[in-house]
Amino acid sequence: DGISRAVGGAVCNVIVDLAKLDPEMPLYAIGKIGDDGEGDLIMQTLGEHKNINTDNVIREGISAFTAVMSDRITNERTFFTYLGANGKWDEDNIDWSKVKGDIFHVGYILLLNALDQDDPEYGTRMARLLHHAQQHGLKTSIDVVSEASDRFTRFVPPAMKYTDYCIINEVEAQQTTGIILRNEAGELVTENIPEALHEMKRLGVSTWAVIHCPEGGYGLDENNEYVALGSLKLPDGYIKGTVGAGDAFCAGVLYGAETGRTLAQSIDLGIASAAASLSQPGSTEGLRTEAEVLGLFDEFQRR
């Protein structure tokens, strides 16, 4: 009872969300999935969207999968992950001449084992990958997985040196920067958010540094102008699942960046996309077109 199967992870979630926001935007999936039933499900799901190209998706071995346990009362989640084929994907699997698009979004740092390795020149293999993407004319974007570990300061800062857009949640930002953003009582320490964003910029993020959390979205733009926007007040019973909300927020911000919006406009699109995601238990089922998503601002008040 209450068990369902859906695609997930940074690539599947963000690219499907983008495809739903704008069915005409060309999108390109890159990665490695298993040659199995789970891999078939991923290809089937991506194939439902005519604007998603999967030519650079490699199939071998066993697909990565995550068992997500969601508390029905609190909506808190626990993840149990098997890395599978995805954990073996790295730059050796990329033919840069076949990589198209404007923004190269990679996720999640700390879940891509082959890239979460030390590199004598760049610090990590992920940082090397991001620099090479920039050298090929791409803007880079990163996301990080939330975990209780001390690996953040080892693997995330090297990647930030070659990152144009960094979109992470408050827990990931706290563990990367060392700046407290949520206190022991579970309250958001709002006054510390600008400091954390500036630290992300100091670590190398060149264009937009963004932090999202249930309370809202916060960021520094390309001119280091601070943006703070509250999330939507959702009625009791609206939230069916939280598993895809962070990726939906990320997709909204990236869509704004790709289409020339300001950071404030992009964060609002992220907030609306996250709210849409919360309406369904799966990771991408709740997303709609840009117009429908932004219509949630007419339906609900802001925090």
C-alpha positions in Angstrom: 0.0 0.0 0.0 1.4 3.4 -0.9 4.2 2.0 -3.0 4.8 3.4 -6.5 7.6 3.5 -9.1 8.8 6.6 -10.9 11.9 7.9 -12.5 14.1 10.2 -10.4 17.4 11.8 -10.0 18.9 15.1 -11.3 18.8 14.2 -15.0 15.4 12.6 -15.2 13.7 15.1 -12.8 15.1 18.3 -14.1 14.9 17.4 -17.8 11.3 16.2 -17.6 10.3 19.2 -15.6 11.9 21.5 -18.2 10.1 19.6 -21.0 6.8 20.1 -19.2 7.5 23.8 -18.6 8.2 24.3 -22.3 7.4 21.5 -24.7 9.2 23.3 -27.5 12.6 23.8 -25.7 15.3 21.5 -27.1 16.7 19.4 -24.2 19.6 16.8 -24.2 20.0 14.0 -21.7 23.5 12.7 -20.9 24.4 9.9 -18.6 24.6 6.1 -18.1 21.6 3.9 -17.2 21.2 0.1 -16.9 20.3 -2.3 -19.7 17.4 -3.5 -17.7 13.7 -2.9 -16.9 14.4 0.2 -14.9 16.5 1.6 -17.7 13.6 0.8 -20.1 11.3 2.9 -17.8 13.7 5.8 -17.9 13.9 5.7 -21.7 10.1 5.3 -22.0 9.5 8.3 -19.7 12.0 10.6 -21.5 10.6 9.4 -24.8 7.2 10.7 -23.9 8.6 14.2 -24.5 9.4 15.0 -28.1 11.9 17.7 -27.1 14.2 15.4 -25.1 17.1 14.0 -27.0 18.6 10.8 -25.5 21.4 10.1 -28.1 24.0 10.6 -25.4 22.5 8.2 -22.9 24.6 5.0 -22.5 23.0 1.7 -21.4 25.0 -0.9 -19.6 24.9 -2.9 -16.4 22.2 -2.3 -13.7 20.3 1.0 -13.3 20.8 3.2 -10.3 17.8 3.3 -8.1 16.6 4.9 -4.9 14.1 3.7 -2.4 12.3 6.8 -1.0 10.5 6.4 2.3 8.1 9.3 2.9 6.4 9.8 6.2 2.6 10.3 5.5 2.2 12.8 8.4 5.4 14.9 8.2 6.3 14.3 4.5 9.9 13.8 5.6 11.9 11.6 3.4 14.6 9.0 3.8 16.6 7.8 0.7 18.3 4.4 0.2 20.4 4.6 -3.0 22.1 2.0 -5.2 24.5 3.9 -7.6 24.6 1.3 -10.3 25.6 2.3 -13.8 25.2 6.0 -13.0 28.0 5.8 -10.5 30.4 4.8 -13.3 29.6 7.7 -15.6 32.4 10.3 -16.1 34.0 12.5 -18.7 35.4 9.5 -20.6 31.8 8.8 -21.6 31.4 12.2 -23.2 32.0 13.1 -26.8 32.0 16.9 -26.5 31.4 17.3 -30.3 27.9 15.8 -29.7 27.0 17.9 -26.7 24.5 20.6 -27.6 22.6 23.3 -25.6 23.6 26.3 -23.7 23.6 25.2 -20.0 25.4 22.0 -18.9 23.6 20.9 -15.6 25.3 18.2 -13.6 23.9 16.4 -10.6 24.2 15.2 -8.1 27.7 15.9 -6.6 28.3 13.2 -3.9 26.3 10.7 -5.9 28.5 10.4 -9.0 31.3 8.1 -7.7 33.5 8.3 -10.8 33.4 12.1 -10.7 33.6 12.4 -6.9 37.3 11.5 -7.1 40.4 13.5 -6.4 42.2 15.1 -9.3 45.8 16.4 -9.0 45.1 19.5 -11.1 41.5 20.5 -10.5 40.9 19.0 -7.0 38.1 16.7 -8.2 37.2 15.0 -11.5 33.9 16.8 -11.4 35.7 20.2 -11.4 37.7 19.0 -14.4 34.5 18.0 -16.2 32.9 21.4 -15.5 36.0 23.3 -16.7 36.1 21.4 -19.9 32.4 22.1 -20.4 33.1 25.8 -20.0 36.0 25.5 -22.5 33.5 24.1 -25.0 31.3 27.2 -24.7 28.7 25.9 -22.2 27.5 27.6 -19.0 27.6 25.2 -16.1 25.2 24.4 -13.3 25.5 22.1 -10.4 23.3 20.4 -7.7 24.4 18.5 -4.7 22.7 15.6 -2.8 21.7 16.1 0.8 23.5 13.7 3.1 24.8 13.5 6.6 28.6 13.5 6.0 31.7 15.6 6.0 32.3 15.1 2.2 30.8 18.5 1.2 33.9 20.6 1.9 36.1 18.1 0.0 34.1 17.7 -3.1 31.8 20.7 -3.6 34.1 23.8 -3.4 36.4 22.5 -6.2 33.4 22.2 -8.5 32.2 25.7 -7.6 35.3 27.2 -9.2 33.9 26.2 -12.6 30.2 26.8 -11.9 28.0 29.5 -13.4 24.8 28.5 -11.7 24.7 26.8 -8.3 21.2 25.9 -7.1 21.2 24.0 -3.8 19.1 23.7 -0.6 19.9 25.3 2.8 21.3 22.1 4.3 23.7 21.6 1.4 24.7 25.2 1.5 25.3 25.0 5.3 27.4 21.9 5.0 29.4 23.4 2.1 30.1 26.9 3.5 30.1 26.1 7.3 27.6 28.9 7.9 24.6 27.9 10.0 21.3 28.3 8.0 19.0 26.1 10.1 19.4 26.1 13.9 18.9 23.2 16.3 15.3 24.1 16.7 14.8 23.6 13.0 14.3 27.3 12.3 15.7 29.0 9.2 18.4 31.5 10.1 17.4 34.0 7.5 19.9 36.6 8.5 22.8 34.2 7.6 21.6 33.5 4.1 23.4 36.5 2.4 26.7 35.5 4.0 26.3 31.9 2.8 25.5 33.1 -0.8 28.5 35.4 -0.8 30.7 32.5 0.4 29.4 30.4 -2.5 30.4 33.3 -4.8 33.8 33.5 -3.1 34.3 29.8 -3.7 33.9 30.5 -7.5 30.2 30.6 -8.5 30.3 33.2 -11.3 26.7 34.1 -12.1 23.9 33.0 -9.9 24.2 31.5 -6.4 20.8 30.3 -5.2 19.6 28.6 -2.0 16.1 27.1 -1.8 14.2 25.8 1.2 10.5 25.3 2.2 10.4 28.9 3.3 11.4 30.4 -0.1 14.2 31.1 -2.5 17.3 33.3 -2.1 20.1 34.3 -4.4 22.8 36.6 -5.5 22.7 37.5 -9.2 25.6 38.3 -11.6 25.9 41.8 -10.0 25.8 40.4 -6.5 22.3 41.9 -5.9 20.5 39.9 -3.2 17.0 38.4 -3.9 14.8 36.9 -1.3 11.3 35.6 -2.1 8.9 33.7 0.0 7.3 30.4 -1.0 3.6 29.8 -1.5 1.2 29.1 1.4 -0.3 25.8 0.5 -3.5 24.5 2.1 -3.7 21.4 4.2 -3.9 18.3 2.1 -2.3 19.9 -0.9 1.1 18.3 -0.5 1.1 14.7 -1.8 4.9 14.2 -1.9 8.1 16.2 -1.6 10.5 13.9 -3.5 10.8 16.1 -6.6 10.4 19.6 -5.2 14.0 20.6 -5.1 14.6 19.5 -8.7 11.5 21.3 -9.8 12.8 24.5 -8.2 16.1 24.0 -9.9 14.3 23.4 -13.3 12.4 26.6 -12.8 15.5 28.7 -12.1 17.4 27.1 -15.0 14.5 27.8 -17.4 14.5 31.4 -16.3 18.3 31.6 -16.9 18.0 30.0 -20.4 15.2 32.4 -21.4 16.8 35.6 -20.2 14.8 36.3 -17.1 16.2 38.1 -14.1 17.2 36.1 -11.0 14.1 37.3 -9.2 11.8 36.1 -12.0 13.7 32.8 -12.2 13.4 32.2 -8.4 9.7 32.9 -8.6 9.4 30.3 -11.4 11.3 27.9 -9.2 9.0 28.5 -6.3 5.9 28.0 -8.5 7.4 24.8 -10.1 8.2 23.4 -6.6 4.6 24.1 -5.5 3.3 22.3 -8.6 5.6 19.4 -7.9 4.2 19.1 -4.3 0.7 18.4 -5.7 1.7 14.8 -6.8 3.6 12.0 -5.0 6.0 11.3 -7.9 9.1 13.4 -8.8 7.8 15.0 -12.0 4.1 14.2 -12.2 3.0 17.6 -10.8 4.8 19.9 -13.2 2.8 21.8 -15.9 3.5 24.4 -18.5 5.1 27.7 -17.5 1.8 29.6 -17.7 0.0 27.0 -15.5 2.8 26.9 -13.0 2.9 30.7 -12.6 -0.9 30.7 -12.3 -0.4 29.2 -8.8 0.6 32.8 -7.7 -3.0 33.8 -8.4 -4.3 30.8 -6.5 -2.2 30.9 -3.3 -0.7 33.7 -1.2 3.1 34.1 -0.6 4.6 33.4 2.8 
